[in-house]
Amino acid sequence: MRLRLPEERPTEPPTGYKIAHPVLSQDGTRAGFTGVSLGGAVAYGVLDEARCVYGLRHRAPHRRCDCGFHCVHDSATAEAMLCTAEHRAALLLEVSVLGAYIRFEQGFRYARQWVRSATVGPCACGAVAGALADAGWGRPGWRALAAACAGCVRGRTSLSLAGFARLAGDGLRVRAGSGAVVGDLPAGLGVSELVAEAALLQARLDWFQTQLARLDEGGPQG
């Protein structure tokens, strides 16, 4: 006799949480995400359908395969994954689980998803992120992005958080998570630490002055 799994018919799509890397298409016209584990080789959009990563023709999620989107039930579990070195640059996503799904103790494996919001962590320097900039790696046709503050973007390809949300489309909300406020200095710093902080602040000031100079050179637009 074949064992049948219990079926659920929720009135609203379940909510889940996951982490992923933001990506920008090579031509700069599309934005999306790439996973941190099994599906990391394939970029997906805000509203997308899962495909079997092994190239099999069955629909995801298949009981005898581990294909499909994956997420966990609570945000704390997903945030804990951001502590590992290889996942520090990933974003925290809140998703709606759509289509067929298989429920597990910790989360879901499912057919379709809608990424509702993305939370961007701090810049590598510790400041609150104001942009997503080229992370120095990617997938064929896609550049991976990472959180960056204004002082650390420099000449890299980058998007503001609002710009990323606009390119990604489908109602995605992107917000900056916690980080150090530019100009705040921790208590108890020594002379060398204060010199380093002053140099960092000066670099950021130079960047803002450069941007202002470019605006002045452009002149009024009529």
C-alpha positions in Angstrom: 0.0 0.0 0.0 1.3 3.4 -0.9 1.7 6.0 1.9 0.1 9.3 1.0 1.3 12.5 2.7 -1.4 14.7 4.3 -2.6 17.6 2.1 -2.9 21.2 3.2 -5.1 23.8 1.6 -4.2 27.1 3.3 -6.4 30.2 2.7 -3.3 32.3 2.3 0.2 31.4 1.0 2.5 30.4 3.9 5.4 32.8 4.7 9.0 31.6 4.9 12.5 33.0 5.2 15.7 32.3 3.4 19.1 33.8 2.5 20.4 34.5 -1.0 22.9 36.6 -2.9 21.6 39.6 -4.9 22.7 39.5 -8.6 22.6 41.9 -11.5 22.4 40.8 -15.1 25.4 41.5 -17.4 23.5 44.2 -19.3 22.3 45.8 -16.1 18.6 45.5 -17.0 17.5 42.8 -14.6 18.0 42.1 -10.9 17.4 38.9 -9.0 18.9 36.4 -6.6 21.0 33.2 -6.4 20.9 30.6 -3.7 23.6 29.7 -1.3 23.4 25.9 -1.6 21.9 23.5 -4.1 20.4 26.1 -6.4 23.3 28.5 -6.3 24.2 28.0 -10.0 20.9 29.4 -11.2 19.6 33.0 -10.8 15.9 33.5 -10.1 13.5 36.4 -10.1 11.3 37.9 -7.4 8.3 35.9 -8.7 9.6 32.6 -10.2 9.1 28.9 -10.6 11.5 26.3 -9.4 13.1 23.9 -11.8 15.0 20.6 -11.2 18.7 21.5 -10.8 19.6 18.0 -12.1 17.8 18.7 -15.4 15.2 16.0 -14.8 11.8 16.7 -16.4 9.6 16.2 -13.4 7.9 19.1 -11.6 9.4 20.5 -8.5 9.2 19.7 -5.7 9.4 16.0 -6.4 9.2 13.5 -3.5 12.1 11.5 -4.7 14.3 14.5 -5.5 15.6 17.5 -3.5 14.7 20.0 -6.1 12.5 23.1 -5.5 12.9 26.3 -3.6 13.7 26.0 0.1 12.9 28.2 3.0 12.6 27.9 6.8 9.6 28.8 9.0 11.1 31.6 11.1 13.5 34.5 10.4 15.8 33.8 13.4 16.8 30.4 11.8 17.5 32.1 8.5 19.5 34.9 10.2 21.6 32.4 12.0 22.9 31.2 8.6 24.3 34.7 7.9 26.9 34.1 10.7 28.9 31.7 8.6 31.9 33.2 6.7 30.6 32.2 3.2 27.2 33.7 3.8 28.1 37.0 5.4 27.3 38.9 2.2 23.9 37.3 1.6 20.5 39.0 2.1 17.7 37.9 4.4 14.5 37.3 2.3 10.9 37.0 3.3 9.0 34.9 0.8 5.5 33.7 0.1 5.3 30.0 -0.6 3.2 29.4 -3.7 2.1 26.3 -5.5 2.7 22.8 -4.3 4.9 22.4 -1.3 6.3 19.7 1.0 6.4 20.7 4.7 9.4 19.8 6.9 10.1 20.3 10.6 12.2 23.4 9.8 10.6 24.7 6.7 9.2 24.1 3.1 10.4 22.8 -0.2 8.1 24.2 -2.8 7.3 24.9 -6.5 6.9 28.7 -6.8 7.8 31.7 -4.7 7.3 35.5 -4.4 10.1 37.3 -2.7 8.3 40.0 -0.7 11.2 41.8 1.0 15.0 41.7 1.3 17.0 43.0 4.2 20.6 44.1 3.4 23.3 43.6 6.0 26.0 46.2 6.8 28.9 47.1 4.5 32.1 45.2 5.1 33.4 48.2 7.0 30.5 48.0 9.4 28.5 51.0 8.2 24.9 50.9 7.2 24.6 49.9 3.6 23.3 52.4 1.1 23.9 50.4 -2.1 24.6 47.0 -3.5 28.0 46.9 -5.4 29.9 44.4 -7.5 31.1 41.6 -5.1 33.9 40.4 -7.4 32.3 37.1 -8.4 29.2 35.9 -10.2 27.5 33.3 -12.4 27.4 33.3 -16.3 25.5 36.4 -17.3 25.1 37.6 -13.7 27.2 39.8 -11.4 26.9 39.0 -7.7 26.4 42.1 -5.5 27.2 42.9 -1.9 26.2 45.6 0.6 28.3 48.7 0.5 28.2 52.2 2.1 28.8 55.4 0.1 32.5 55.5 1.0 33.2 51.9 -0.1 31.4 51.8 -3.4 34.0 53.9 -5.2 34.2 52.9 -8.9 32.5 49.6 -8.7 29.3 48.7 -10.6 26.5 49.4 -8.1 22.8 50.0 -7.5 21.0 51.9 -4.8 18.7 49.7 -2.7 15.7 51.4 -4.4 17.3 50.9 -7.8 17.7 47.2 -7.1 14.1 46.9 -6.0 13.0 48.7 -9.2 14.9 46.4 -11.5 13.8 43.3 -9.6 10.2 44.4 -9.9 7.0 42.6 -8.7 6.6 44.7 -5.6 10.0 43.8 -3.9 10.8 45.9 -0.9 14.5 46.3 0.0 15.7 47.9 3.2 19.0 48.3 5.0 19.6 46.3 8.2 21.6 47.4 11.2 25.1 48.8 11.1 27.3 51.5 12.5 26.2 55.1 11.8 28.8 57.0 9.8 30.6 59.4 12.2 29.9 57.4 15.4 33.1 56.2 17.1 33.2 53.4 19.7 34.3 54.4 23.1 37.9 53.6 24.3 39.7 53.9 21.0 43.5 54.4 21.0 45.5 56.8 18.9 46.0 54.3 16.0 42.4 53.4 15.9 41.3 57.1 15.9 43.8 57.8 13.0 42.2 54.9 11.0 38.7 56.2 11.7 39.7 59.8 10.7 41.2 58.4 7.4 38.0 56.5 6.7 35.9 59.6 7.3 38.1 61.7 5.1 37.8 59.2 2.3 34.0 59.4 2.6 34.2 63.2 2.6 36.4 63.1 -0.5 33.9 60.9 -2.3 30.9 63.2 -1.5 32.9 66.2 -2.7 33.7 64.4 -5.9 30.0 63.7 -6.5 29.1 67.3 -5.8 31.7 68.5 -8.2 30.3 66.3 -10.9 26.8 67.8 -10.3 28.2 71.3 -10.6 30.0 70.5 -13.9 26.7 69.2 -15.3 25.0 72.5 -14.7 21.3 73.1 -14.6 19.1 70.9 -16.7 16.4 72.6 -18.7 
